[in-house]
Amino acid sequence: MPKTPVSRAAAALPLAALLLLAEAACARDAAPAARPAPQLAAVAQAAKVEGLRRGVVSAANPYAAEAGARILGWGGNAVDAAVGIAYALNVVEPQSAGIGGGGFMMVHLAESGETFIVDSRETAPAGATPDMFVGVPNPTLQGVAVGVPGMVRGTAYAVERWGKLGLGRVMLPAIRLAADGFEATPRYVSASCNSRARNSPEAEAFFCPGGVPPEVGQLIVNEPLAQTLRLIASRGPDCFYQLKPEIGCDIARGIVEGQKFQRTEPGSKGGSMDYPDLAAYAPALRTPVEGGYHGWKLKTMPPPSSGGTTVLQMLGLIERFPIGDASQGWGFGEAKTVQTMAETMRVAFADRAVWAGDPDFVPVPVRGLLHPQYVAQRSALIVPGVRQQPDPTAGDPRPYDGAPLKAGRKLAVAAPVTGPGETTTHFSVVDRWGNMVSYTNTIESSHGIGVFAGYKREDGSFRSFGFLLNNELTDFNLAPSTNPYTGSAGYNDVQPGKRPRSSMAPTMLFTPEGQPVVAYGSPGGATIINSVFNVTLNLVDHKMGLQQAIDAPRVSVAGAGSSVATEAAMPQATVDALKALGYTVSITDIGSVQAVLVDPATGRQYGAADPRREGTVIALPKRK
């Protein structure tokens, strides 16, 4: 097992002083608008570790963090480093992300003050239909689940417009990891023989040869992936998206043939993606959705992800409660705090189920969902100490969305159903110039559909490209549904060219004056939203330092029901109190938050990484 890169120099800045609100905690039940802005004067005095200004990387894997730090050391900026990390993670954390999938890269440019998002979310192919999953067994393991991958186009676009080094150079660490190998980490090993990794013969032969996982520390080499990355690095993204065998670019054939995979059960189904679908893929440039919480500004991911809007809505729903005031029973981990958080999640997720979708196809009422009057109306449903019965249902935010509109009568329709979202990865970067990136990347469930991009040659051998295909299309509704207010097709029903609803929520926290302070995010399917929500409350309300805010046990409710997930370190008295109110409580790890922080007063940079995975922070210059 390799030594974890040194992270002492990047120890988290204690944020208690930074996050100190101007008024005493006992007055926190006042209306949010009455609170003055947070005070930042004591930030530098709160630092116990000397901060640095040469760049910080926080990633869920030590090799990926090392790749990002190396690129910063070469003179690359945060965009260069983030792209390099993304490719490195394809090698060392292939179960979570890679070029067979996509994601959302949130960028803040220090010089111009711009904040934007490069959307490389997968799209449905032209042959996709709303009923394409109906009757298909285990659709997340079938080729029908594969969306047109976006990461390569998205990263190439980002580096070309805002990077300093070029795509080929920032891919070098990933190419070396794939060609020379890396020592298998515990997380890599633990996932190598799961059922998804063994879904196809080629994947099983690589990840779990002979039914036995590799040992921790065993060298893992992926030469087919190294060859694929070399092609992209030397010939550009067109080599991935266009079939040009005359110049050695046959990756597109591997994607198209690979997504035809179907299992042996009756009703199994391959995908309909064809070469024009790949050739037509383009990333989108998105403007973050913005909100505030107790004087802080937040910028986060807009639709087609539900993540950012739902996080901001939950913060609005809970802002009227004195979270963090232990004298009133609202301290961290106390039953009243956790139960109110759970009810907040239930209300917001009820809205998410109906109103989230791709804004290029459906009119997502983001302004309505975040409108103060609508938020107040929905927040009134939350009563501390009371579990809502029956489960909360979606409200109608459209009258608050802009143009005058009367609330519609709700139809009695079944709630839409989507597939599971289990893995994903997140990383955050700040460079010497103060540019910041918060990037969530994914292939959806563990190992995607468990199939490598590739095709059979004429001699019967398999031409593998070394990367896994996503199962992102199961983020759509698995059967045609109806919006209960509009009577139209469900906002997240499948349509050709549409991006499926996501939960990814790369986020940045800003001072009232607009200076970026923290960039953070998480993997974890729908629990992404709740991990970001938990950490935000920890920073702002509980006045925790950055690492403490990430380490603290979390609570998650990923739907309107009363099934609550929490972590083993949550106080048992709180778990018992939830059960006494009728909640079903499960214990599991939730998310994996990676974050970087910039002291707005001094420019010093810090980072924190989540121990729930193999989180690693590296600051430059590295200490020997």
WOFENDA-V893583 format. One record per helix or strand. SS is the DSSP state (helix for helix, strand for strand). FROM is the first residue (numbers start at 0). TO is the last residue. Records with the same first field share a line. If there is no record, write none. Layout:
BEGIN
SS = FROM-TO  FROM-TO
END
This chain:
BEGIN
helix = 7-9  24-26  31-33  42-45  61-72  77-91  138-140  142-144  150-161  166-169  171-179  185-190  200-206  208-210  222-234  237-240  244-246  250-257  274-279  306-317  325-327  334-354  365-369  371-378  397-399  471-474  526-539  545-550  571-579
strand = 51-51  54-58  101-107  114-118  122-122  147-147  181-182  218-219  243-243  248-248  283-285  288-292  295-299  304-304  417-417  424-430  435-441  451-455  461-467  476-476  481-481  488-488  501-501  506-509  515-520  554-555  562-565  583-586  593-597  604-607  615-618
END
